[in-house]
Amino acid sequence: MKLDIDDVSSGAALSRASSASLGLSFSFTGFTMPPDEIADSRPFSDDDIAEDIEAGIKKRKLQTEPTLPIYLKFTDVTYKIILKGVTSTLEKDILNGITGSVNPGEVLALMGPSGSGKTTLLSLLGGRVKEPTPGGSITYNDQPYSKFLKSRIGFVTQDDVLFPHLTVKETLTYAALLRLPNKLTKEEKEKRALDVIYELGLERCQDTMIGGSFVRGVSGGERKRVCIGNEIIINPSLLFLDEPTSGLDSTTALRIVEMLHDIAEDGKTVITTIHQPSSRLFHKFDKLILLGKGSLLYFGKASEAMVYFASIGCSPLISMNPAEFLLDLSKWKHK
Ligand SMILES: Nc1ncnc2c1ncn2[C@@H]1O[C@H](COP(=O)(O)OP(=O)(O)OP(=O)(O)O)[C@@H](O)[C@H]1O
């Protein structure tokens, strides 16, 4: 994190944050510009075997065609909605001047208090909001959103709907049969579903029903992994996740985020909202966006966030979880 005002005006910096309620006004250069060439994706090899921490077993890496690397950049993104009442019409600012970027192979976390605009930003970046048109620019390898991107984007929503009576294997096999292109044979699609099961360490529960309110099924962590599996089955270049760790204990949440890292390592660009990460989990993210009431409070390396806030005079008085401190700080701004 650099605090170079000259860089800001020269355009090298694209992030700006101000906080009147913090009694501070500050600008920062939170990210490095993209490399000239986006990192080449590497094909998957049979040697790609990773350890599944939860199961304590070696798991196969997903064998797919190489992922098209996509560099996501967003500059000065604004979003307003019109609230139509019976007697009046109001305009409400949801996001103000949000700037950031994320490279293939990285995991970007969007953090902030409830209502700060995380899901809205995630949906905008994932091309899921068309109306009203957002302001600013969002580019994918320097190109605006196009129909082609739709097939390159995986989006795991907060309340993914799964069929309770299907098993894990059936769920992912149907997803493969329905979502993979026709050029793949049925056998190839079924193999992709099995590969995803191994990639996500779901082999022990592959024959367990998903379950729901009335049927006992897989655990919360396994359920989240199935939702992620439903999306990575198409080998997306960009993977968006809305609160993938909500409702999970800190150890299971950590496994999910470690899994996101494995997914990113395969050349994918991963963006996730996160609610209240533990200290261990916070340090797993490559980049961080901290939002407060729709404004950008921080964009940069997650590991440098505390140093940055210390540099502008905001440090915790006692040793505490950085995520907790940053959320407290953004809530303060939020008031
Ligand atoms: N279509 C809409 N109509 C009215 N208000 C909206 C709409 N979309 C978003 N908002 C408002 O915008 C703000 C940001 O919402 P958003 O869901 O993005 O927040 P969030 O940070 O993801 O919150 P949470 O952590 O609780 O999910 C909220 O105040 C929400 O009520």
The ligand as an SDF file (V2000), in Angstrom:
LIG
                    3D

 31 33  0  0  0  0  0  0  0  0999 V2000
  -32.9610   -3.2390   -5.6140 N   0  0  0  0  0  0  0  0  0  0  0  0
  -32.8420   -2.6030   -4.4410 C   0  0  0  0  0  0  0  0  0  0  0  0
  -33.8400   -1.8560   -3.9350 N   0  0  0  0  0  0  0  0  0  0  0  0
  -33.7100   -1.2020   -2.7820 C   0  0  0  0  0  0  0  0  0  0  0  0
  -32.6010   -1.2130   -2.0200 N   0  0  0  0  0  0  0  0  0  0  0  0
  -31.5680   -1.9470   -2.4740 C   0  0  0  0  0  0  0  0  0  0  0  0
  -31.6190   -2.6810   -3.6850 C   0  0  0  0  0  0  0  0  0  0  0  0
  -30.4490   -3.3060   -3.8690 N   0  0  0  0  0  0  0  0  0  0  0  0
  -29.6830   -2.9850   -2.8130 C   0  0  0  0  0  0  0  0  0  0  0  0
  -30.3630   -2.1670   -1.9740 N   0  0  0  0  0  0  0  0  0  0  0  0
  -29.8450   -1.5750   -0.7390 C   0  0  0  0  0  0  0  0  0  0  0  0
  -28.4830   -1.3370   -0.9530 O   0  0  0  0  0  0  0  0  0  0  0  0
  -27.7360   -1.5570    0.2260 C   0  0  0  0  0  0  0  0  0  0  0  0
  -26.6280   -2.5600   -0.0370 C   0  0  0  0  0  0  0  0  0  0  0  0
  -27.1860   -3.8580   -0.2010 O   0  0  0  0  0  0  0  0  0  0  0  0
  -26.2920   -5.1520   -0.3600 P   0  0  0  0  0  0  0  0  0  0  0  0
  -27.1940   -6.3330   -0.3860 O   0  0  0  0  0  0  0  0  0  0  0  0
  -25.3980   -4.9620   -1.5060 O   0  0  0  0  0  0  0  0  0  0  0  0
  -25.4570   -5.1010    0.9980 O   0  0  0  0  0  0  0  0  0  0  0  0
  -24.5000   -6.2050    1.6440 P   0  0  0  0  0  0  0  0  0  0  0  0
  -23.2740   -5.4910    2.0900 O   0  0  0  0  0  0  0  0  0  0  0  0
  -24.3080   -7.3490    0.7130 O   0  0  0  0  0  0  0  0  0  0  0  0
  -25.3690   -6.6480    2.9020 O   0  0  0  0  0  0  0  0  0  0  0  0
  -25.4670   -8.1010    3.6340 P   0  0  0  0  0  0  0  0  0  0  0  0
  -24.1100   -8.3640    4.2310 O   0  0  0  0  0  0  0  0  0  0  0  0
  -26.4930   -7.8510    4.6820 O   0  0  0  0  0  0  0  0  0  0  0  0
  -25.8750   -9.1050    2.6030 O   0  0  0  0  0  0  0  0  0  0  0  0
  -28.7280   -1.9960    1.2760 C   0  0  0  0  0  0  0  0  0  0  0  0
  -29.0790   -0.8890    2.0540 O   0  0  0  0  0  0  0  0  0  0  0  0
  -29.9150   -2.4890    0.4530 C   0  0  0  0  0  0  0  0  0  0  0  0
  -31.0950   -2.3580    1.1750 O   0  0  0  0  0  0  0  0  0  0  0  0
  1  2  1  0
  2  3  1  0
  2  7  2  0
  3  4  2  0
  4  5  1  0
  5  6  2  0
  6  7  1  0
  6 10  1  0
  7  8  1  0
  8  9  2  0
  9 10  1  0
 10 11  1  0
 11 12  1  0
 11 30  1  0
 12 13  1  0
 13 14  1  0
 13 28  1  0
 14 15  1  0
 15 16  1  0
 16 17  2  0
 16 18  1  0
 16 19  1  0
 19 20  1  0
 20 21  2  0
 20 22  1  0
 20 23  1  0
 23 24  1  0
 24 25  2  0
 24 26  1  0
 24 27  1  0
 28 29  1  0
 28 30  1  0
 30 31  1  0
M  END
$$$$
